Structure formats: C-alpha cells, structure tokens
Amino acid sequence: MRTLTPALRGDVITGIAVTLVGAVYYVATFWIQETKNIVTPATFPAIVGIALLVLGLFLVGQALYRSQKIAEVVPSGTTSAGSASASGGADASEDVVDVEPAGVVLDAPEEPKSKQVVLQFALFFIYLGILIPVGFLLSTAAFLMTMTSIYAPHRWVRNLIFSVLFAVVIYVAFVYGLAVYLPVGILG
C-alpha cells in the first residue's frame, strides 16, 4: 500500500471536495425550471457542475499518479531519511534514499500586492458600472486591456489584440450563436 505525502494527500482531499461540490451543483440543476429555448436556465450551471466534477476527478487522479511515480522511484526495501539501518555494522547512510519527484521545479509566482488586488476589484466594479451605458464590446475591450496591462505593461500591442479579439468573439458567440443579446451601448 502506498502512502501519500502531505502535499499529495491535500490534493486528494481537495479533489474529492471539488468533485462533491460539482456533483451537488450538477444535481441541483435538475430543479431549475426548464424553458423551450435552446439554451435553458440550467445550461450554464450544468456546464459548471460537470466541469467541477471533471476537474476534481483529474486532481485526485493526478495526485494518485504522482504518488505511484514516487513509489516507483523508492524501492520497497529502502528506508527513509532519518531511519537507522537494520544491519549491525553497516553505515546507515547507505540505505537512505533522497525522495524527490522527477520533473521541472517552477518557482512560485510572487504574491500579488494588496494595492494591485484593490485596483483589480475597483476596475471590475467600474467595468460593471459602464457595461450597460457604454456597451459590451467597448467596455469589455477596455477592461481586458487594462487588466492585461497590469501584468504585462510592456506588451501593449499583444494586450490590445487579445482584448479586442476576445470581446468580439464573445459578442458574436452570444448574439449570433446563442441568441443572447448583450448591451450595445453607444455603438447601437
């Protein structure tokens, strides 16, 4: 039987919790009143529930897979660091195996500064305030341009292209694909 490291055990617990929340969320969509439209009020919640189920199961599976890979690296006859050797005169350091999962180690991103977080919330509320009067296309493009410029200010051309394309694709998908009308604002 393999034992999980504390980090992998946390991933399994989190994955199970996310899976349970997804299952409850998906089951709850069956109580939403149906309509005759193609996209019903239950469509988006059902998609979110299914996505939570899949992501939770993926997290559990990934943690179990990583623990299996760690178990393959450490043979069953070796002792862990800190355990003494069972043989009488042998050096205890011969049986010690350094256990680290193989792969690329990435540095954790730096914590967001509190001013940046406050700025992002303020921008989001400004976006909500101008969404209807200005319109979806312009306000979304401006919001995304501002948000991406916070993280990559020197790549303003890429930020602008992404912001405009994303707003247009979402607008076209909702208005023409799903027949859900978004605010046109000053453009309409």
Secondary structure as the mmCIF struct_conf table of DSSP 4:
data_model
#
loop_
_struct_conf.conf_type_id
_struct_conf.id
_struct_conf.beg_label_comp_id
_struct_conf.beg_label_asym_id
_struct_conf.beg_label_seq_id
_struct_conf.end_label_comp_id
_struct_conf.end_label_asym_id
_struct_conf.end_label_seq_id
HELX_RH_AL_P HELX_RH_AL_P1 PRO A 6 ALA A 28
HELX_RH_3T_P HELX_RH_3T_P1 THR A 29 TRP A 31
BEND BEND1 ILE A 32 ILE A 32
HELX_LH_PP_P HELX_LH_PP_P1 GLN A 33 GLU A 34
BEND BEND2 LYS A 36 VAL A 39
TURN_TY1_P TURN_TY1_P1 PRO A 41 ALA A 42
HELX_RH_AL_P HELX_RH_AL_P2 THR A 43 VAL A 73
BEND BEND3 VAL A 74 VAL A 74
TURN_TY1_P TURN_TY1_P2 SER A 76 GLY A 77
HELX_LH_PP_P HELX_LH_PP_P2 THR A 78 THR A 78
STRN STRN1 THR A 79 THR A 79
HELX_LH_PP_P HELX_LH_PP_P3 SER A 80 SER A 80
TURN_TY1_P TURN_TY1_P3 ALA A 81 GLY A 82
HELX_LH_PP_P HELX_LH_PP_P4 SER A 83 SER A 85
BEND BEND4 ALA A 86 ALA A 90
HELX_RH_3T_P HELX_RH_3T_P2 ALA A 92 ASP A 95
STRN STRN2 VAL A 96 VAL A 96
BEND BEND5 GLY A 103 GLY A 103
HELX_LH_PP_P HELX_LH_PP_P5 ASP A 107 LYS A 113
HELX_RH_AL_P HELX_RH_AL_P3 SER A 114 VAL A 134
HELX_RH_AL_P HELX_RH_AL_P4 PHE A 136 TYR A 151
TURN_TY1_P TURN_TY1_P4 PRO A 153 HIS A 154
HELX_RH_AL_P HELX_RH_AL_P5 TRP A 156 VAL A 172
HELX_RH_PI_P HELX_RH_PI_P1 ALA A 173 GLY A 177
BEND BEND6 LEU A 178 LEU A 178
HELX_RH_3T_P HELX_RH_3T_P3 GLY A 185 LEU A 187
#
